[in-house]
Amino acid sequence: MASRTKSAFLQVHSIIGLAISLILGLIGLTGAMLSFEDEIVAALNRDVTKVDPRPAPVLGPDELVARVQAVPGAGKVGLIVFSSEPGTAVRMRFARSETGERSSVYVDPYDGRVVSAMQGEGFFATLRNLHRFLLLPGNGNGYGRLITGVAVLGLFVLLISGIVLRWPRRVRSIKAWLRPNLAMPGRPFHRSLHSVVGTWLLPVYLVTILTGLWWSFDWYKASATWLLSSKPAASAPAMRGAKGGAKAPAADAPPSLDKVWSTFLADQGSRYAMAIMQVPNGPGSVVRIRSVAKDASFDEARDDFRIDGVTGRMVSAELYNDKTFGERILAAVLHIHTGAFLGLPGRIVFLLAAALMPLFTVTGFILYFSRRRLRAASKPGRRHAVGLVPGE
């Protein structure tokens, strides 16, 4: 019975592995390359992110946007990133172009002069789309997102079936589980490498699966939000400092980014280290600002503010420190996915695990085709034919 069960698991493992192993190898390699994206981009732009501090006051966001969009060929500004550190350039990201591409520039906050385009952004944007959507048309709205999601679910099946297939007779023997047999050549070597390294990396792959599905399936994201959040996924952010019964602004009134920024500074003061302002598309829109406090443990630990773009009224404020444990997990999905929640050692381990994914693709194919050759050689007709060959 046990032999039949393992045979069935072997068939499942082989079929799914052959179907998705190339995709998993690609996802692993691109994920490894994205592991230190922030550090690489910061190094590429090290010389342009700083400007000479001057006694003159910095420009407000309305004036900065106006000066940047007045540059010939500039697109519509969709995002502004501010830093509380003096002498730091403001980063502005333009809305998507007709081809779906985005670009960013660094701007001198004192005079609105474009210092430089952001280096490395396009490369990592393409790499991220390859990692998540396989560069297929539609990106997040196309088939690539579904294909990568199914591949990640398939990886979960491969992990479970792989553990069943290598279940040792001495279950409690650490040596049997974790020590590879590298002395034997050929098929035993590849099988040992495939199974033992897979066992080592099993916890890492489980974490990446549970977090990676967040970007692949809306039902998974909604379910995780419902399970871990103290409020329904569709509910509005917690209100803090908003006056009830306030009238909605006029629909045709243009939003003032300066009013929004003044309200944010009055509320946060010198507490923030970085603030990300989303520039609204139309008049009367509520402007969203996400900020990272100076004492935040990681960049995704963000406070979320929504401020009326006409009156400057604080509509809502959701602070990271006020979140429940489950809500903090939801906010840190990317932080967990990359292993950064374990510090630099965790990031390195997760990088290596991602980079080793092609190892299982190669050894899996080798084991599959060697197994087919062994089965063909073991057939009675084949053995008889081999015996008739002179010299055998």
Stockholm file with secondary structure:
# STOCKHOLM 1.0

chainA/1-392         MASRTKSAFLQVHSIIGLAISLILGLIGLTGAMLSFEDEIVAALNRDVTKVDPRPAPVLGPDELVARVQAVPGAGKVGLIVFSSEPGTAVRMRFARSETGERSSVYVDPYDGRVVSAMQGEGFFATLRNLHRFLLLPGNGNGYGRLITGVAVLGLFVLLISGIVLRWPRRVRSIKAWLRPNLAMPGRPFHRSLHSVVGTWLLPVYLVTILTGLWWSFDWYKASATWLLSSKPAASAPAMRGAKGGAKAPAADAPPSLDKVWSTFLADQGSRYAMAIMQVPNGPGSVVRIRSVAKDASFDEARDDFRIDGVTGRMVSAELYNDKTFGERILAAVLHIHTGAFLGLPGRIVFLLAAALMPLFTVTGFILYFSRRRLRAASKPGRRHAVGLVPGE
#=GR chainA/1-392 SS CHHHHHHHHHHHHHHHHHHHHHHHHHHHHHHHHHTTHHHHHHHHTTTTSBCCCCSSCCCCHHHHHHHHHTSTTCCCEEEEEEESSTTBCEEEEECCCTTSCCCEEEECTTTCCEEEECTTHHHHHHHHHHHHHTTCTTGGGSHHHHHHHHHHHHHHHHHHHHHHHTCCSSTTCHHHHHCCCCSSCSHHHHHHHHHHHHHHTHHHHHHHHHHHGGGTCHHHHHHHHHHHCSSCTTSCCCCCSCCTTCCCCCTTCCCCHHHHHHHHHHHHTTCEEEEEEECCSSTTCEEEEEEEETTCSSTTCEEEEEEETTTCCEEEEECGGGSCHHHHHHHTHHHHHTTGGGHHHHHHHHHHHHHTHHHHHHHHHHHHHHHHHHHHHHSHHHHHHHHHSTTC
#=GC SS_cons         CHHHHHHHHHHHHHHHHHHHHHHHHHHHHHHHHHTTHHHHHHHHTTTTSBCCCCSSCCCCHHHHHHHHHTSTTCCCEEEEEEESSTTBCEEEEECCCTTSCCCEEEECTTTCCEEEECTTHHHHHHHHHHHHHTTCTTGGGSHHHHHHHHHHHHHHHHHHHHHHHTCCSSTTCHHHHHCCCCSSCSHHHHHHHHHHHHHHTHHHHHHHHHHHGGGTCHHHHHHHHHHHCSSCTTSCCCCCSCCTTCCCCCTTCCCCHHHHHHHHHHHHTTCEEEEEEECCSSTTCEEEEEEEETTCSSTTCEEEEEEETTTCCEEEEECGGGSCHHHHHHHTHHHHHTTGGGHHHHHHHHHHHHHTHHHHHHHHHHHHHHHHHHHHHHSHHHHHHHHHSTTC
//
